[in-house]
Amino acid sequence: MSSLAAIFGNSGDKAQDSEKLLHLYWNRAELKKQFAGMRKEQFKLKDKIKHQEGATARLQQKLDHLEALLIDPESAGNAVVFYQLSGLALQCQRKLSKFAEQLKQQREQRQHNHLLISWNEERTREARSIELELVATREFVQRVDEQLQGERDRLMSMSGFLKIFRRRAVTATLDSFAKQIDAANQREQSLLQRLDEIKNRKPPENQGLEVATKRSINLMILSFAQQLLLLFADDDLAGMAKEASEKSVGAINYGNRTECDQLLARIRKRSEMIDRSSDFASILQQRAKLIGEAALFRNDGDAVPVAGSVSTVFDMGDDGSVSKTEVNVLGENYWGIARVLSR
């Protein structure tokens, strides 16, 4: 037998060797899988590096271009004006965005408050109804309990023969009273459970704004955007600020150094007016009403009006007069209005 084992090998050794080979195979497959994953990750990282290098190169080109502009005294003035106008556009965008967000929050809070009031009133009505039913149930139990006690006393007061003769009828009456009390007690527990559920009921969450409310908000946002536009009507700075926000530095010529200085003074003056002009709520409401009278919507579920239908800018005079000019604030996306409208 030992000679046969030497020739053919031990079956246990063969099984052990097979297990080792299988283990090595799986390790190799796992290593190949990990290697493939690392290569994939490497390609991704190389891609990111390439994109980053491209972005860095573009930024360096912009920086070199800006440095070249600032070196030349004539073009330096144009660069300063450009960035001041870009800053003016950004200031208006932030002002409009803040106004829109506050308006949305106010309307959402107002709507939610109305919802909470209705919910609380309904909850109070339900609780009151159950409390009245509880009172009636407890009064019923008390009456039946008194009747039950009366029947028991009457049974105890009967003489021997009469007691034997009437026991069955009185016992049936007592059982009926007991069942009524038990049913009433069960009803009371059920009512108490319902009352507890009502008191612990969670208030409803904000359901979101309705289309009519969103339209009202958008009309006010349009009115505010027109108000910002009208602040620059005399100087035509609105169009220049919009152009600066859409183009790159050096692409626009604002004139010589003197003209640039004059323009900077006008920009500074108008920037100060933006922060000072805040008390015009009634004007915004009047203008929003006029915008709403002309506004058209593509369908019943659309909250944003068709741009062409709200292209008239209404300037409200101190004497109550209204003058009109045509500027498509929505269509031309003044102050990034498209991003802040409710949809």
URHU-V485761 format. One record per residue. RES is the residue in one letter. PSI is psi in whole degrees, 0 to 359 (none if undefined). Layout:
{{RES:PSI} {RES:PSI}}
//
This chain:
{{M:321} {S:325} {S:323} {L:320} {A:323} {A:324} {I:309} {F:345} {G:161} {N:135} {S:327} {G:320} {D:319} {K:319} {A:320} {Q:318} {D:320} {S:320} {E:320} {K:317} {L:318} {L:319} {H:316} {L:322} {Y:314} {W:322} {N:319} {R:317} {A:320} {E:320} {L:320} {K:321} {K:315} {Q:321} {F:318} {A:319} {G:320} {M:322} {R:320} {K:317} {E:323} {Q:316} {F:320} {K:315} {L:320} {K:321} {D:315} {K:318} {I:318} {K:315} {H:318} {Q:320} {E:320} {G:317} {A:319} {T:319} {A:320} {R:320} {L:321} {Q:321} {Q:317} {K:318} {L:316} {D:319} {H:317} {L:319} {E:320} {A:322} {L:318} {L:335} {I:321} {D:118} {P:325} {E:313} {S:338} {A:319} {G:319} {N:321} {A:318} {V:316} {V:317} {F:311} {Y:330} {Q:319} {L:321} {S:320} {G:324} {L:317} {A:318} {L:322} {Q:317} {C:320} {Q:315} {R:321} {K:314} {L:319} {S:318} {K:317} {F:314} {A:317} {E:317} {Q:320} {L:316} {K:316} {Q:319} {Q:314} {R:319} {E:317} {Q:318} {R:315} {Q:318} {H:323} {N:317} {H:319} {L:318} {L:321} {I:313} {S:316} {W:317} {N:322} {E:318} {E:318} {R:320} {T:319} {R:315} {E:315} {A:319} {R:319} {S:317} {I:320} {E:320} {L:321} {E:325} {L:316} {V:314} {A:321} {T:316} {R:322} {E:321} {F:315} {V:318} {Q:317} {R:313} {V:323} {D:321} {E:318} {Q:319} {L:314} {Q:323} {G:318} {E:322} {R:316} {D:321} {R:321} {L:320} {M:332} {S:351} {M:150} {S:170} {G:306} {F:316} {L:325} {K:320} {I:320} {F:320} {R:356} {R:315} {R:315} {A:318} {V:322} {T:320} {A:319} {T:317} {L:318} {D:321} {S:316} {F:318} {A:318} {K:320} {Q:319} {I:319} {D:316} {A:320} {A:322} {N:319} {Q:320} {R:320} {E:317} {Q:320} {S:319} {L:320} {L:321} {Q:316} {R:319} {L:320} {D:319} {E:319} {I:317} {K:330} {N:7} {R:133} {K:140} {P:153} {P:149} {E:166} {N:127} {Q:358} {G:161} {L:147} {E:163} {V:318} {A:320} {T:319} {K:320} {R:318} {S:318} {I:314} {N:325} {L:322} {M:323} {I:318} {L:319} {S:318} {F:320} {A:321} {Q:324} {Q:317} {L:320} {L:318} {L:337} {L:333} {F:14} {A:318} {D:327} {D:354} {D:30} {L:336} {A:311} {G:322} {M:320} {A:319} {K:318} {E:319} {A:327} {S:345} {E:345} {K:178} {S:159} {V:137} {G:348} {A:347} {I:137} {N:120} {Y:7} {G:191} {N:185} {R:319} {T:316} {E:323} {C:318} {D:319} {Q:319} {L:321} {L:321} {A:319} {R:320} {I:316} {R:318} {K:316} {R:326} {S:321} {E:326} {M:329} {I:316} {D:331} {R:331} {S:96} {S:341} {D:73} {F:38} {A:317} {S:324} {I:318} {L:318} {Q:318} {Q:317} {R:320} {A:323} {K:317} {L:320} {I:318} {G:327} {E:333} {A:347} {A:137} {L:147} {F:147} {R:324} {N:175} {D:336} {G:0} {D:127} {A:343} {V:125} {P:160} {V:129} {A:318} {G:336} {S:348} {V:34} {S:358} {T:127} {V:126} {F:121} {D:114} {M:116} {G:159} {D:334} {D:8} {G:356} {S:157} {V:122} {S:151} {K:142} {T:158} {E:108} {V:121} {N:81} {V:317} {L:313} {G:324} {E:1} {N:48} {Y:137} {W:25} {G:37} {I:330} {A:333} {R:339} {V:355} {L:149} {S:138} {R:none}}
//
